[in-house]
């Protein structure tokens, strides 16, 4: 490395040292202060979605939510089957609402059938509510999942007030939704 190369490297190091306090401050100030007991976890990729799906097995009561598309479409048939078997083994229950996007996903080969004894579903037309991402509500957690056009991520919000309101909204939509076989 020539003299100018060393000088350029020194300038970059100096700039990084000067910027570090600012970057450090931005990172620490970006952590918003939540009310006590609130936790937000961001998940990326298929493994993140698998973790979120597996987390629903911790439900103390029923899980309610909105089904976007077939689960095995994102997490794979093997994982979906293992999750379903564990769900049944634990005797968990779920009520979900699905819309037209879910019906579109059924046009492909469905490999995992969910036991209707543990899963109760209702349909709502997309012109009333377009279910365009997955939502699970359980315990004090609201989990939002999205997989579309290569974008795969999810967010779990652990907050009693948010969960209470989301569960109330679900119950309103549940009343409007129609019983229909998935």
Contact map, one row per residue, 1 for C-alpha under 8 A:
11111100000000000000000000000000000000000000000000000000000000000000000000000000000000000000000000000000000000000000000000000000000000000000000000000000000000000000000000000000000000
11111100000000000000000000000000000000000000000000000000000000000000000000000000000000000000000000000000000000000000000000000000000000000000000000000000000000000000000000000000000000
11111110000000000000000000000000000000000000000000000000000000000000000000000000000000000000000000000000000000000000000000000000000000000000000000000000000000000000000000000000000000
11111111000000000000000000000000000000000000000000000000000000000000000000000000000000000000000000000000000000000000000000000000000000000000000000000000000000000000000000000000000000
11111111100000000000000000000000000000000000000000000000000000000000000000000000000000000000000000000000000000000000000000000000000000000000000000000000000000000000000000000000000000
11111111110000000000000000000000000000000000000000000000000000000000000000000000000000000000000000000000000000000000000000000000000000000000000000000000000000000000000000000000000000
00111111111000000000000000000000000000000000000000000000000000000000000000000000000000000000000000000000000000000000000000000000000000000000000000000000000000000000000000000000000000
00011111111100000000000000000000000000000000000000000000000000000000000000000000000000000000000000000000000000000000000000000000000000000000000000000000000000000000000000000000000000
00001111111110000000000000000000000000000000000000000000000000000000000000000000000000000000000000000000000000000000000000000000000000000000000000000000000000000000000000000000000000
00000111111111000000000000000000000000000000000000000000000000000000000000000000000000000000000000000000000000000000000000000000000000000000000000000000000000000000000000000000000000
00000011111111100000000000000000000000000000000000000000000000000000000000000000000000000000000000000000000000000000000000000000000000000000000000000000000000000000000000000000000000
00000001111111110000000000000000000000000000000000000000000000000000000000000000000000000000000000000000000000000000000000000000000000000000000000000000000000000000000000000000000000
00000000111111111000000000000000000000000000000000000000000000000000000000000000000000000000000000000000000000000000000000000000000000000000000000000000000000000000000000000000000000
00000000011111111100000000000000000000000000000000000000000000000000000000000000000000000000000000000000000000000000000000000000000000000000000000000000000000000000000000000000000000
00000000001111111110000000000000000000000000000000000000000000000000000000000000000000000000000000000000000000000000000000000000000000000000000000000000000000000000000000000000000000
00000000000111111111000000000000000000000000000000000000000000000000000000000000000000000000000000000000000000000000000000000000000000000000000000000000000000000000000000000000000000
00000000000011111111100000000000000000000000000000000000000000000000000000000000000000000000000000000000000000000000000000000000000000000000000000000000000000000000000000000000000000
00000000000001111111110000000000000000000000000000000000000000000000000000000000000000000000000000000000000000000000000000000000000000000000000000000000000000000000000000000000000000
00000000000000111111111000000000000000000000000000000000000000000000000000000000000000000000000000000000000000000000000000000000000000000000000000000000000000000000000000000000000000
00000000000000011111111100000000000000000000000000000000000000000000000000000000000000000000000000000000000000000000000000000000000000000000000000000000000000000000000000000000000000
00000000000000001111111110000000000000000000000000000000000000000000000000000000000000000000000000000000000000000000000000000000000000000000000000000000000000000000000000000000000000
00000000000000000111111111000000000000000000000000000000000000000000000000000000000000000000000000000000000000000000000000000000000000000000000000000000000000000000000000000000000000
00000000000000000011111111100000000000000000000000000000000000000000000000000000000000000000000000000000000000000000000000000000000000000000000000000000000000000000000000000000000000
00000000000000000001111111110000000000000000000000000000000000000000000000000000000000000000000000000000000000000000000000000000000000000000000000000000000000000000000000000000000000
00000000000000000000111111111000000000000000000000000000000000000000000000000000000000000000000000000000000000000000000000000000000000000000000000000000000000000000000000000000000000
00000000000000000000011111111100000000000000000000000000000000000000000000000000000000000000000000000000000000000000000000000000000000000000000000000000000000000000000000000000000000
00000000000000000000001111111110000000000000000000000000000000000000000000000000000000000000000000000000000000000000000000000000000000000000000000000000000000000000000000000000000000
00000000000000000000000111111110000000000000000000000000000000000000000000000000000000000000000000000000000000000000000000000000000000000000000000000000000000000000000000000000000000
00000000000000000000000011111111000000000000000000000000000000000000000000000000000000000000000000000000000000000000000000000000000000000000000000000000000000000000000000000000000000
00000000000000000000000001111111000000000000000000000000000000000000000000000000000000000000000000000000000000000000000000000000000000000000000000000000000000000000000000000000000000
00000000000000000000000000111111100000000000000000000000000000000000000000000000000000000000000000000000000000000000000000000000000000000000000000000000000000000000000000000000000000
00000000000000000000000000001111110000000000000000000000000000000000000000000000000000000000000000000000000000000000000000000000000000000000000000000000000000000000000000000000000000
00000000000000000000000000000011111000000000000000000000000000000000000000000000000000000000000000000000000000000000000000000000000000000000000000000000000000000000000000000000000000
00000000000000000000000000000001111111100000000000000000000000000000000000000000000000000000000000000000000000000000000000000000000000000000000000000000000000000000000000000000000000
00000000000000000000000000000000111111000000000000000000000000000000000000000000000000000000000000000000000000000000000000000000000000000000000000000000000000000000000000000000000000
00000000000000000000000000000000011111000000000000000000000000000000000000000000000000000000000000000000000000000000000000000000000000000000000000000000000000000000000000000000000000
00000000000000000000000000000000011111100000000000000000000000000000000000000000000000000000000000000000000000000000000000000000000000000000000000000000000001100000000000000000000000
00000000000000000000000000000000011111110000000000000000000000000000000000000000000000000000000000000000000000000000000000000000000000000000000000000000000011100000000000000000000000
00000000000000000000000000000000010011111000000000000000000000000000000000000000000000000000000000000000000000000000000000000000000000000000000000000000000111100000000000000000000000
00000000000000000000000000000000000001111100000000000000000000000000000000000000000000000000000000000000000000000000000000000000000000000000000000000000001111000000000000000000000000
00000000000000000000000000000000000000111110000000000000000000000000000000000000000000000000000000000000000000000000000000000000000000000000000000000000001110000000000000000000000000
00000000000000000000000000000000000000011111000000000000000000000000000000000000000000000000000000000000000000000000000000000000000000000000000000000000111100000000000000000000000000
00000000000000000000000000000000000000001111100110010000000000000000000000000000000000000000000000000000000000000000000000000000000000000000000000000000111000000000000000000000000000
00000000000000000000000000000000000000000111111110000000000000000000000000000000000000000000000000000000000000000000000000000000000000000000000000000001110000000000000000000000000000
00000000000000000000000000000000000000000011111110000000000000000000000000000000000000000000000000000000000000000000000000000000000000000000000000000011100000000000000000000000000000
00000000000000000000000000000000000000000001111111000000000000000000000001100000000000000000000000000000000000000000000000000000000000000000000000000001100000000000000000000000000000
00000000000000000000000000000000000000000001111111100000000000000000000000100000000000000000000000000000000000000000000000000000000000000000000000000000000000000000000000000000000000
00000000000000000000000000000000000000000011111111110000000000000000000000000000000000000000000000000000000000000000000000000000000000000000000000000000110000000000000000000000000000
00000000000000000000000000000000000000000011111111111000000000000000000000100000000000000000000000000000000000000000000000000000000000000000000010000001110000000000000000000000000000
00000000000000000000000000000000000000000000011111111100000000000000000000100010000000000000000000000000000000000000000000000000000000000000000000000000000000000000000000000000000000
00000000000000000000000000000000000000000000001111111110000000000000000000000000000000000000000000000000000000000000000000000000000000000000000000000000000000000000000000000000000000
00000000000000000000000000000000000000000010000111111111000000000000000000000000000000000000000000000000000000000000000000000000000000000000001000000000010100000000000000000000000000
00000000000000000000000000000000000000000000000011111111100000000000000000000000001000000000000000000000000000000000000000000000000000000000000000000000000000000000000000000000000000
00000000000000000000000000000000000000000000000001111111100000000000000000000000001000000000000000000000000000000000000000000000000000000000000000000000000000000000000000000000000000
00000000000000000000000000000000000000000000000000111111111000000000000000000000000000000000000000000000000000000000000000000000000000000000000000000000000000000000000000000000000000
00000000000000000000000000000000000000000000000000011111111000100000000000000000000000000000000000000000000000000000000000000000000000010100000000000000000000000000000000000000000000
00000000000000000000000000000000000000000000000000001111111000000000000000000000000001100101000000000000000000000000000000000000000000000000000000000000000000000000000000000000000000
00000000000000000000000000000000000000000000000000000011111100000000000000000000000000000000000000000000000000000000000000000000000000000000000000000000000000000000000000000000000000
00000000000000000000000000000000000000000000000000000011111111100000000000000000000000000001000000000000000000000000000000000000000000000110000000000000000000000000000000000000000000
00000000000000000000000000000000000000000000000000000000011111000000000000000000000000000000000000000000000000000000000000000000000000000110000000000000000000000000000000000000000000
00000000000000000000000000000000000000000000000000000000001111100000000000000000000000000001100000000000000000000000000000000000000000000110000000000000000000000000000000000000000000
00000000000000000000000000000000000000000000000000000000001111110000000000000000000000000001111000000000000000000000000000000000000000000100000000000000000000000000000000000000000000
00000000000000000000000000000000000000000000000000000001001011111000000000000000000000000000111000000000000000000000000000000000000000011100000000000000000000000000000000000000000000
00000000000000000000000000000000000000000000000000000000000001111100000000000000000000000000011100000000000000000000000000000000000000011100000000000000000000000000001001000000000000
00000000000000000000000000000000000000000000000000000000000000111110000000000000000000000000001110000000000000000000000000000000000001111000000000000000000000000000000001000000000000
00000000000000000000000000000000000000000000000000000000000000011111000000000000000000000000000111000000000000000000000000000000001011110000000000000000000000000000000000000000000000
00000000000000000000000000000000000000000000000000000000000000001111110000000000000000000000000111100100000000000000000000000000001011100000000000000000000000000000000000000000000000
00000000000000000000000000000000000000000000000000000000000000000111110000000000000000000000000001101100000000000000000000000000001111000000000000000000000000000000000000000000000000
00000000000000000000000000000000000000000000000000000000000000000011111010000000000000000000000000001110100000000000000000000000000001000000000000000000000000000000000000000000000000
00000000000000000000000000000000000000000000000000000000000000000011111111000000000000000000000000000100110000000000000000000000000000000000000000000000000000000000000000000000000000
00000000000000000000000000000000000000000000000000000000000000000000111111110001000000000000000000000000000000000000000000000000000000000000000000000000000000000000000000000000000000
00000000000000000000000000000000000000000000000000000000000000000000011111111011000000000000000000000000000000110000000000000000000000000000000000000000000000000000000000000000000000
00000000000000000000000000000000000000000000000000000000000000000000111111111000000000000000000000000000000000000000000000000000000000000000000000000000000000000000000000000000000000
00000000000000000000000000000000000000000000010000000000000000000000011111110000000000000000000000000000000000000000000000000000000000000000000000100000000000000000000000000000000000
00000000000000000000000000000000000000000000011011000000000000000000001111111011000000000000000000000000000000000000000000000000000000000000000000000000000000000000000000000000000000
00000000000000000000000000000000000000000000000000000000000000000000001111111111000000000000000000000000000000000000000000000000000000000000000000000000000000000000000000000000000000
00000000000000000000000000000000000000000000000000000000000000000000000110111111100000000000000000000000000000110000000000000000000000000000000000000000000000000000000000000000000000
00000000000000000000000000000000000000000000000000000000000000000000000000011111110000000000000000000000000000000000000000000000000000000000000000000000000000000000000000000000000000
00000000000000000000000000000000000000000000000001000000000000000000000100111111111000000000000000000000000000000000000000000000000000000000000000000000000000000000000000000000000000
00000000000000000000000000000000000000000000000000000000000000000000001100111111111100000000000000000000000000010000000000000000000000000000000000000000000000000000000000000000000000
00000000000000000000000000000000000000000000000000000000000000000000000000001111111110000000000000000000000000010000000000000000000000000000000000000000000000000000000000000000000000
00000000000000000000000000000000000000000000000000000000000000000000000000000111111111000000000000000000000000000000000000000000000000000000000000000000000000000000000000000000000000
00000000000000000000000000000000000000000000000000001100000000000000000000000011111111100000000000000000000000000000000000000000000000000000000000000000000000000000000000000000000000
00000000000000000000000000000000000000000000000000000000000000000000000000000001111111110000000000000000000000000100000000000000000000000000000000000000000000000000000000000000000000
00000000000000000000000000000000000000000000000000000000000000000000000000000000111111111000000000000000000000000000000000000000000000000000000000000000000000000000000000000000000000
00000000000000000000000000000000000000000000000000000000100000000000000000000000011111111100000000000000000000000000000000000000000000000000000000000000000000000000000000000000000000
00000000000000000000000000000000000000000000000000000000100000000000000000000000001111111111000000000000000000000000000000000000000000000000000000000000000000000000000000000000000000
00000000000000000000000000000000000000000000000000000000000000000000000000000000000111111111000000000000000000000000010000000000000000000000000000000000000000000000000000000000000000
00000000000000000000000000000000000000000000000000000000000000000000000000000000000011111111000000000000000000000000000000000000000000000000000000000000000000000000000000000000000000
00000000000000000000000000000000000000000000000000000000100000000000000000000000000001111111000000000000000000000000000000000000000000000000000000000000000000000000000000000000000000
00000000000000000000000000000000000000000000000000000000000000000000000000000000000000111111100000000000000000000000010000000000000000000000000000000000000000000000000000000000000000
00000000000000000000000000000000000000000000000000000000101011000000000000000000000000111111110000000000000000000000010000000000000000000000000000000000000000000000000000000000000000
00000000000000000000000000000000000000000000000000000000000011100000000000000000000000000011111000000000000000000000011000000000000000000000000000000000000000000000000000000000000000
00000000000000000000000000000000000000000000000000000000000001110000000000000000000000000001111100000000000000000000011100000000000000000000000000000000000000000000000000000000000000
00000000000000000000000000000000000000000000000000000000000001111000000000000000000000000000111110000000000000000000001110000000000000000000000000000000000000000000000000000000000000
00000000000000000000000000000000000000000000000000000000000000011110000000000000000000000000011111000000000000000000001111000000000000000000000000000000000000000000000000000000000000
00000000000000000000000000000000000000000000000000000000000000001110000000000000000000000000001111100000000000000000000011110000000000000000000000000000000000000000000000000100100000
00000000000000000000000000000000000000000000000000000000000000000111000000000000000000000000000111111100000000000000000011110000001000000000000000000000000000000000000000000000000000
00000000000000000000000000000000000000000000000000000000000000000011000000000000000000000000000011111110000000000000000000111100111000000000000000000000000000000000000000000000000000
00000000000000000000000000000000000000000000000000000000000000000000000000000000000000000000000001111111000000000000000000011100011000000000000000000000000000000000000000000000000000
00000000000000000000000000000000000000000000000000000000000000000001100000000000000000000000000001111111100000000000000000000000011100000000000000000000000000000000000000000000000000
00000000000000000000000000000000000000000000000000000000000000000011110000000000000000000000000001111111110000000000000000000000000000000000000000000000000000000000000000000000000000
00000000000000000000000000000000000000000000000000000000000000000000100000000000000000000000000000111111111000000000000000000000000000000000000000000000000000000000000000000000000001
00000000000000000000000000000000000000000000000000000000000000000000000000000000000000000000000000011111111000000000000000000000000000000000000000000000000000000000000000000000000000
00000000000000000000000000000000000000000000000000000000000000000000110000000000000000000000000000001111111100000000000000000000000000000000000000000000000000000000000000000000000000
00000000000000000000000000000000000000000000000000000000000000000000010000000000000000000000000000000111111111000000000000000000000000000000000000000000000000000000000000000000000000
00000000000000000000000000000000000000000000000000000000000000000000000000000000000000000000000000000011111110000000000000000000000000000000000000000000000000000000000000000000000000
00000000000000000000000000000000000000000000000000000000000000000000000000000000000000000000000000000000111111000000000000000000000000000000000000000000000000000000000000000000000000
00000000000000000000000000000000000000000000000000000000000000000000000000000000000000000000000000000000011111100000000000000000000000000000000000000000000000000000000000000000000000
00000000000000000000000000000000000000000000000000000000000000000000000000000000000000000000000000000000010111111000000000000000000000000000000000000000000000000000000000000000000000
00000000000000000000000000000000000000000000000000000000000000000000000100001000000000000000000000000000000011111000000000000000000000000000000000000000000000000000000000000000000000
00000000000000000000000000000000000000000000000000000000000000000000000100001001100000000000000000000000000001111100000000000000000000000000000000000000000000000000000000000000000000
00000000000000000000000000000000000000000000000000000000000000000000000000000000000000000000000000000000000001111110000000000000000000000000000000000000000000000000000000000000000000
00000000000000000000000000000000000000000000000000000000000000000000000000000000000100000000000000000000000000011111011000000000000000000000000000000000000000000000000000000000000000
00000000000000000000000000000000000000000000000000000000000000000000000000000000000000000000000000000000000000001111111000000000000000000000000000000000000000000000000000000000000000
00000000000000000000000000000000000000000000000000000000000000000000000000000000000000000000000000000000000000000111111100000000000000000000000000000000000000000000000000000000000000
00000000000000000000000000000000000000000000000000000000000000000000000000000000000000000000000000000000000000000011111100000000000000000000000000000000000000000000000000000000000000
00000000000000000000000000000000000000000000000000000000000000000000000000000000000000010011110000000000000000000111111100000000000000000000000000000000000000000000000000000000000000
00000000000000000000000000000000000000000000000000000000000000000000000000000000000000000000111100000000000000000111111110000000000000000000000000000000000000000000000000000000000000
00000000000000000000000000000000000000000000000000000000000000000000000000000000000000000000011100000000000000000001111111000000000000000000000000000000000000000000000000000000000000
00000000000000000000000000000000000000000000000000000000000000000000000000000000000000000000001111000000000000000000001111100000000000000000000000000000000000000000000000000000001111
00000000000000000000000000000000000000000000000000000000000000000000000000000000000000000000000111000000000000000000000111110000000000000000000000000000000000000000000000000100111110
00000000000000000000000000000000000000000000000000000000000000000000000000000000000000000000000011100000000000000000000011111000000000000000000000000000000000000000000000000000111100
00000000000000000000000000000000000000000000000000000000000000000000000000000000000000000000000011110000000000000000000001111101100000000000000000000000000000000000000000000001110000
00000000000000000000000000000000000000000000000000000000000000000000000000000000000000000000000000110000000000000000000000111111110000000000000000000000000000000000000000000000000000
00000000000000000000000000000000000000000000000000000000000000000000000000000000000000000000000000110000000000000000000000011111111000000000000000000000000000000000000000000000000000
00000000000000000000000000000000000000000000000000000000000000000000000000000000000000000000000000000000000000000000000000001111110000000000000000000000000000000000000000000000000000
00000000000000000000000000000000000000000000000000000000000000000000000000000000000000000000000000000000000000000000000000011111110000000000000000000000000000000000000000000000000000
00000000000000000000000000000000000000000000000000000000000000000000000000000000000000000000000000100000000000000000000000011111111000000000000000000000000000000000000000000000000000
00000000000000000000000000000000000000000000000000000000000000000000000000000000000000000000000000111000000000000000000000001111111100000000000000000000000000000000000000000000000000
00000000000000000000000000000000000000000000000000000000000000000111000000000000000000000000000001111000000000000000000000000100111111000000000000000000000000000000000000000000000000
00000000000000000000000000000000000000000000000000000000000000000001000000000000000000000000000000001000000000000000000000000000011111000000000000000000000000000000000000000000000000
00000000000000000000000000000000000000000000000000000000000000000111000000000000000000000000000000000000000000000000000000000000001111100000000111100000000000000000000000000000000000
00000000000000000000000000000000000000000000000000000000000000001111100000000000000000000000000000000000000000000000000000000000001111110000000111000000000000000000000000000000000000
00000000000000000000000000000000000000000000000000000000000000001110000000000000000000000000000000000000000000000000000000000000000011111000011110000000000000000000000000000000000000
00000000000000000000000000000000000000000000000000000001000000111100000000000000000000000000000000000000000000000000000000000000000001111100111100000000000000000000000000000000000000
00000000000000000000000000000000000000000000000000000000000000111000000000000000000000000000000000000000000000000000000000000000000000111111111000000000000000000010011000000000000000
00000000000000000000000000000000000000000000000000000001001111110000000000000000000000000000000000000000000000000000000000000000000000011111110000000000000000000010000000000000000000
00000000000000000000000000000000000000000000000000000000001110000000000000000000000000000000000000000000000000000000000000000000000000001111100000000000000000000010000000000000000000
00000000000000000000000000000000000000000000000000000000000000000000000000000000000000000000000000000000000000000000000000000000000000001111110000000000000001110011000000000000000000
00000000000000000000000000000000000000000000000000000000000000000000000000000000000000000000000000000000000000000000000000000000000000011111111000000000000111110010000000000000000000
00000000000000000000000000000000000000000000000000000000000000000000000000000000000000000000000000000000000000000000000000000000000000111101111100000000000111100110010000000000000000
00000000000000000000000000000000000000000000000000010000000000000000000000000000000000000000000000000000000000000000000000000000000000111000111110000000011110000000000000000000000000
00000000000000000000000000000000000000000000000000000000000000000000000000000000000000000000000000000000000000000000000000000000000011110000011111000000011100000000000000000000000000
00000000000000000000000000000000000000000000000010000000000000000000000000000000000000000000000000000000000000000000000000000000000011100000001111100001111000000000000000000000000000
00000000000000000000000000000000000000000000000000000000000000000000000000000000000000000000000000000000000000000000000000000000000011000000000111110011110000000000000000000000000000
00000000000000000000000000000000000000000000000000000000000000000000000001000000000000000000000000000000000000000000000000000000000010000000000011111111100000000000000000000000000000
00000000000000000000000000000000000000000000000000000000000000000000000000000000000000000000000000000000000000000000000000000000000000000000000001111111000000000000000000000000000000
00000000000000000000000000000000000000000000000000000000000000000000000000000000000000000000000000000000000000000000000000000000000000000000000000111110000000000000000000000000000000
00000000000000000000000000000000000000000000000000000000000000000000000000000000000000000000000000000000000000000000000000000000000000000000000000111111000000000000000000000000000000
00000000000000000000000000000000000000000000100000000000000000000000000000000000000000000000000000000000000000000000000000000000000000000000000001111111100000000000000000000000000000
00000000000000000000000000000000000000000001110010000000000000000000000000000000000000000000000000000000000000000000000000000000000000000000000011110111110000000000000000000000000000
00000000000000000000000000000000000000000111110110000000000000000000000000000000000000000000000000000000000000000000000000000000000000000000000011100011111000000000000000000000000000
00000000000000000000000000000000000000000111000110010000000000000000000000000000000000000000000000000000000000000000000000000000000000000000001111000001111100000000000000000000000000
00000000000000000000000000000000000000011110000000000000000000000000000000000000000000000000000000000000000000000000000000000000000000000000001110000000111110000000000000000000000000
00000000000000000000000000000000000000111100000000010000000000000000000000000000000000000000000000000000000000000000000000000000000000000000111100000000011111000000000000000000000000
00000000000000000000000000000000000001111000000000000000000000000000000000000000000000000000000000000000000000000000000000000000000000000000111000000000001111100000000000000000000000
00000000000000000000000000000000000011110000000000000000000000000000000000000000000000000000000000000000000000000000000000000000000000000001110000000000000111110010000000000000000000
00000000000000000000000000000000000011100000000000000000000000000000000000000000000000000000000000000000000000000000000000000000000000000001110000000000000011111110000000000000000000
00000000000000000000000000000000000000000000000000000000000000000000000000000000000000000000000000000000000000000000000000000000000000000001100000000000000001111111000000000000000000
00000000000000000000000000000000000000000000000000000000000000000000000000000000000000000000000000000000000000000000000000000000000000000000000000000000000000111111100000000000000000
00000000000000000000000000000000000000000000000000000000000000000000000000000000000000000000000000000000000000000000000000000000000000000000010000000000000000111111110000000000000000
00000000000000000000000000000000000000000000000000000000000000000000000000000000000000000000000000000000000000000000000000000000000000001111110000000000000001111111111000000000000000
00000000000000000000000000000000000000000000000000000000000000000000000000000000000000000000000000000000000000000000000000000000000000000001000000000000000000011111111100000000000000
00000000000000000000000000000000000000000000000000000000000000000000000000000000000000000000000000000000000000000000000000000000000000000000000000000000000000001111111110000000000000
00000000000000000000000000000000000000000000000000000000000000000000000000000000000000000000000000000000000000000000000000000000000000001000010000000000000000000111111111000000000000
00000000000000000000000000000000000000000000000000000000000000010000000000000000000000000000000000000000000000000000000000000000000000001000000000000000000000000011111111100000000000
00000000000000000000000000000000000000000000000000000000000000000000000000000000000000000000000000000000000000000000000000000000000000000000000000000000000000000001111111110000000000
00000000000000000000000000000000000000000000000000000000000000000000000000000000000000000000000000000000000000000000000000000000000000000000000000000000000000000000111111111000000000
00000000000000000000000000000000000000000000000000000000000000011000000000000000000000000000000000000000000000000000000000000000000000000000000000000000000000000000011111111100000000
00000000000000000000000000000000000000000000000000000000000000000000000000000000000000000000000000000000000000000000000000000000000000000000000000000000000000000000001111111110000000
00000000000000000000000000000000000000000000000000000000000000000000000000000000000000000000000000000000000000000000000000000000000000000000000000000000000000000000000111111111000000
00000000000000000000000000000000000000000000000000000000000000000000000000000000000000000000000000000000000000000000000000000000000000000000000000000000000000000000000011111111100000
00000000000000000000000000000000000000000000000000000000000000000000000000000000000000000000000010000000000000000000000001000000000000000000000000000000000000000000000001111111110000
00000000000000000000000000000000000000000000000000000000000000000000000000000000000000000000000000000000000000000000000000000000000000000000000000000000000000000000000000111111110000
00000000000000000000000000000000000000000000000000000000000000000000000000000000000000000000000000000000000000000000000000010000000000000000000000000000000000000000000000011111110000
00000000000000000000000000000000000000000000000000000000000000000000000000000000000000000000000010000000000000000000000001110000000000000000000000000000000000000000000000001111111000
00000000000000000000000000000000000000000000000000000000000000000000000000000000000000000000000000000000000000000000000001110000000000000000000000000000000000000000000000000111111100
00000000000000000000000000000000000000000000000000000000000000000000000000000000000000000000000000000000000000000000000011100000000000000000000000000000000000000000000000000000111110
00000000000000000000000000000000000000000000000000000000000000000000000000000000000000000000000000000000000000000000000011100000000000000000000000000000000000000000000000000000011111
00000000000000000000000000000000000000000000000000000000000000000000000000000000000000000000000000000000000000000000000011000000000000000000000000000000000000000000000000000000001111
00000000000000000000000000000000000000000000000000000000000000000000000000000000000000000000000000000010000000000000000010000000000000000000000000000000000000000000000000000000000111
